[in-house]
Amino acid sequence: MSVADLTTSPVTSTYTKTSSRLHSSQPFTLVNPQVPAPVAVQTEEAKNKSECFGVFCQTYDLKAEEETKSWKKLINVAVSGAAGMISNHLLFKLASGEVFGPNQPVALKLLGSERSFQALEGVAMELEDSLYPLLREVSIGINPYEVFEDAEWALLIGAKPRGPGMERAGLLDINGQIFAEQGKALNAVASLVMSSALICLKNAPNIPAKNFHALTRLDENRAKCQLALKAGVFYDKVSNMTIWGNHSTTQVPDFLNARINGSPVKEVIKDHKWLEEEFTEKVQKRGGVLIQKWGRSSAASTAVSIADAMKSLVTPTPEGDWFSTGVYTNGNPYGIAQDIVFSMPCRSKGDGDYELVKDITFDEYLRKRIAKSEAELLAEKRCVAHLTGEGVAFCDLPEDTMLPGEM
């Protein structure tokens, strides 16, 4: 995935579809249908601003009176690391209507780096060639303050991947600096964030902490798949799966509260030793096994899980079920340490908000595993204290973790 170069001057370009019914190139602004599309002026000032490209400069009027009269107000989605492999799968899901629905027009705001800028132009060209009716705007740039402006959703995918031999503390510092700067940009201009970093939250005090989410949906999907395989059922029969904690080697897939065909997992799968030992290990090491198999990370399934996580917040949760997402722990009912981002079971009414599930069962095994993940996150928090405004950093990570697939 690309690393956003956040210290350079802005380099932006815009690919815009404008509707005669909905809006101009400025988000949320209704326009008079008689006003023609703006023409780019080649001045020195204009070079530093957004410019349309190709077909996105034209009025997009696909049966406007028939097809767009029931459409909702345009929604702005910002994506960092937009030239990376995960985004290469995710952006087309967002543009197609799969995430927000068939009557929700979308504007995509893509953040990359100077190095990836040409690749971003290629991404925009592919989106252009796909002719998505719901995709009304695409803008690209390397300045997070520009790209994140007016974004209702910000998907922070761009970060430095861990390389062979790299210490986790070093990676935390490098990516922490990226998320700190992106958090400051979001604080100025955005509203809801899907992020993997407490650092970002701490650098965006103007955005409610509840609006930040860390992705653990891929682990939830993997856990459901493993339980389905063991039980001999299709994965849609598995529900109420919780991933507790951190997206790392100490994440906790919760089989105690999960269900298969409506029954507790431990009643369906009698091999409790497998549940306590092999099941958890299979979920934790799935990504490493995948890398060993074909030499690359799980970009496609990660993109699917991001889309799933977003849909869980804009679609009402089925009665009696829940989903996993990493959220701010303040006020949680489980006794988990305050002031960290921790994956917990949530429900949503489909309005973008969520509530924590209260009717959860715990046993000694589950409590012990959750405590281990909690300790890891608290250690990581101390390691990046200099980036969260909490004093001098001190790294006392309980153990290092190898790169998935590394020997």
N, C-alpha and C positions, 0 to 999 in steps of 0.2 A: 504494500500500500504506500501511497505517496506521503511524504512528510511536508506539511505546509511550512513554507519559508515565511515566517511572520515578521521579519525585520526589513524586508525590501519594500520599495515603493509600490503602489498599486498598479497592477496590470490587469485590466478587465476587458471583457468583450461580452456582448449579449446577443442571444438568439431569441427573438420574441415573436410569438403569435398574438395578434390582437383581434378581438372579436368585436363586431359592430354592435353587439348587444351588451357585452359584459364590462370591458374595462380598457384602459389604455395601457401603455407600458409601465405605468406606475401602479403597483398593487393596490387593490381596493378602491380605485377611483372609477366611478361610472362615467361614461363618456356620451356625448351627444352623437347619435349615429351619423349625423351629417358631417362631423369633423373628420377630415382625412387622416390617414396614418402619418406620423411625423417622419420627416426626411433628415437623415444624419448630415450634420454640417461638419466639414473637414477643417476644423480649427484646432489650434494647439490645445485649447481647453477640452474640446470634444474627444481628443485622442485618449485622454485619461478617464473618460466616462464610458458608459455602456453603449455599444453600437449593435444594431441588429445585423443579422447574417442571413443571406439567401432567402428562402421561402418564409422565414420568420419575420421578414420586413413587410410581408404582404398581409392584407386583411384576410383573416381566416373566417370564412362564413359558410360552414358546412351545414346547409339547411337550418340556418340559425333560428328561424321562427318555429320550426318543428322540433328540432333536436336540443336546443339550449334553453327553452322557455322554463324548464323545470330544474335547471342547473343551480347549484348553490354558489355562494360567493367564492371567488378564487382563494385558494389556500397556498401559502408560500412554504416550501420545504427546502432547507439548506442542508447540503451534504459536504462534509470534508473528506479528503482522500478520494475525490470523485473520479480520478483517473485510475484507481486501483481495481483489483479483480473483484472484490466484494461489490463495489459500486457498479461495476460492469454488469452484474446480475440484478442489483437492487433497483437501479434507476428505471429500468424498463417495467418493473412491477409497479413502481409509483406512477409512471406515466400512463399505464394502461387502465388504471382505475381499480386494480386488484386490491389496493390497500384502503383507499378512501371511498370507493363505490363508483357506480357508473354515471352518477350525475354531479361529480365533484371535480371541477376544473382545477388544475395544478400548475404552479410555477416552480420550476426547479432552479435552485441557486447553488452552483457547484464551486467548491473551494479546492484549489490545488496549490502548486508551487511554481516558481519560474521554470524549474526543470520539467514539470509536467504540463506546462501550459499548452504546448502543441497537442499533447494527448487529450487534454480537455476539449480542444477544438474538434478532435476526432470523435470524442464522445458525443458532443453536440451535433455533429454531422450525422451520426448514427441515429440519434433521437429524431433529427429532422427527417431522415429517410423512412422512419417508422410510421409517420403520419398518424400519430395518436390524436384523436379529436379533443381529448381532455387536456392535452399538454399545451398550455397557452403561452408560457414563457420559459426560456432557458437562459440563464446568465452564468458566466464563468469568471473567475478571478482568483487572485492570490492574497488579497487583503480581507481578513475575516470581518473587519468592521463594515466593509461594503457588502460582502456576500451574505452576512447574517442579518443585514438590515431588514426589518419588518417580517422576519421569519417566524412562523408559528410553530414549526418543527425544525429542530436542528439535529442532524444525525452525524455524530462525531466519529467517523471511521478512520480518518487519517492520523496515523501515528507511526513511529518507527518500530518495525518488527524486531524481535529479539534474534540476534545472530549467534552462531556457535561460540561458546566460551564467554558470552556476555553475562556479567553478573546482574541479578535481578535489581539490586539497588541502583546500579548505573542506568538501567533501562527505565526505572521509575523516575529518576531525575530528568532524563532526556525527554521522555513523554510527558512528565509532569510540567515541564516548561511550556510544551506545546499546549496542553490543556489549560494551563494558567492564562496564557495569552488569549486563547479562544474563549475562556470564561469571561475575561474582561470585555471582549468584543460582544459576547452574548448579553452581558449585563447592560450594555449600552443600547442594544437594538432588538433582541429576540425575546421569545416567551417560553417555549417548551423544548426540552433537550433530552435526547437519547444519548447518554455518554457513559463511559466506563470509569470516570474519574471523579472522586470526591474533590480533587483540586479544582476542577471546573466549577463545581457548585460554590466552593469557598471564594472564588474570584468573581462571582456573579450575585452579589447580595441583593440586587434589585429584583431578581427572579425568585419566586417562591421555591424553597428547597424541594417541595413536593413535585415540582415540575421536572426534576432530573431523574433519569432512569439509566441503569447499567444493564447491559444485555446478558441475560442468563437463559434466554429462551432456547438457544441451540442445545444447551445441556438438558433442558426439559424435554425437548423433542427426542434427543438421544436416549434419555432414560425411558421415555414411553416406548420407543422402539425396542429396547432391550427387554422390557417387561413383556411386551407383546410376543416377542420371539420365544421367550421362556414359557409363556402360558399357551402358546399355540393359537393366538388370536390375531386379528388385524389390529393395527395400532389405534384405530379410532375407538376401540373398546376400552382404552386406558384413559382415565381421567384423574383429576385431583392430584396431579403431580406437582410437588414443590421442589425447587432447588434452593437450598439454604446457603447463604454465604457468598463466597468470592468465586469468580470465574477463573479457577486455577486448579491446582492439584488437591486443594482441600474443600472443594465444593461438595455439598451433601445432597445427593438425590434421596428424597424422602419416600421410602416404600411403606412406611408405617401408616401414613394417611392417604396414600394413593389407592385407587380402586380399578378393578377390572370387571367389566360388565356390571358395575354397581356394587360389587362385593369387595371387601378389603383384600389387598394384594396377598397378605399372609394367609388368607383362607383359600386363595386360588393357587398360589405357588407354595407348596409345602416344604420346599427345600430352603429353609431359613438360613442355612450356612451360605448358600449361593447368594442370597439376598444381602447378607451382611458383608461378604467378602468379594465375590466375583462381580456382582452387579455394580457396586459402587466403583470398583476398579475399571470395569469396562466403560462406564460413562466418563470417568476422569481421563482415561487414556485413549479414548476414541479418536481424538484429533491427531495424536501421535501415530497411531496405527495407520490412519489415512495418509499421513505424510510418508510413512514408510512404504505404503502400497504404490503411490504414484508420484511421490516427490514434490507435492505441492499441498498447500493448506486447503481447508474446506471452505473456499470462497462462496460457492453456490449455496450450500446448506446454511452458511452464515447469513447470506442475503435473504434466504427464505425465512430464517428465524427472526431477522429484523422486521420483515414485513408482518410476520405473525405477531410479534410484540406490539407493533403499531396497531394492527387490527384489533387486538385485545383491548386497546384503550378507546377505540372508536366504535366498537360493537359491544352490545350488552353481553356480559358473561352468562352462559347458560346456567339455569337454576341449579344450585348445589355444587357447581364446579368452581374452579379458580385457575389462575395462571401465575407464573413466577416472573418477577422482575426485580432488579436491584434498586432499592429506594432508600431514602434517608430514614434513619432509624429512630429519630426523636419521637417519643410518644408511643413506641411500639408496645404491644401487649405481651411479648414473649420473653422479656427480660434480657434482650440483646443489648449490648453496649450502645449508648447514645452517641450521636455525632459521627456516624460512619454511614457508608452506603452498603447495604446488605440485601441480598436477594431473599424475598419473603413471599408468602402466598397472598394474592390480591384478587379483588373483584372490581368490575367496572360497570357503570350504567351505560357506557358507550359515549360519554360526553367528554372524554379525554382525561377525566379524573379517575381516582381509584380509592378503594378502602381496603385495609388489611383484614384478612379473614381471622375471626376470633375463635371459632370452634375447631381448634387444632389439638391433636393428642401428641404428647411427648412421652418417651421412655428414656431410660438411662443411656442406651446406645445412641439415640438421636441427639440427646443433650450433649453427650461427650463429643460427637462429631461436629456439632454446631459450635461448641466452645473452641475447638481447634481452628476452625475457619475464622471465627471471631478474633482469636489471638493473632492470626496472620494479618488480618486487615488492620488491626490496631498497630501492629509493628510497621506495616507499610505507611500508615498515617504518620507515625513518628519520623519515618524516613523522608517524608516530603513536607515536614513542618515549615520549612523555609518558603514553601510555595503556597501555603494555606494561611499565612499570617499568624502562625502559632509558635514563633520563636525559632531556635536553632534546631536543625534536623539532626536526628540521632538514629542510625540504622542498627537495629538489633533483630533482624529478621530471624525467626526461629529456625529456618532451614532454607537453603536455596533450592530452586526447582530447575531441572534441566529443560532445555528447549524440547518441546514434544518431538519425539523421533530421534533425539540425540542419544548416543550411547554414553 
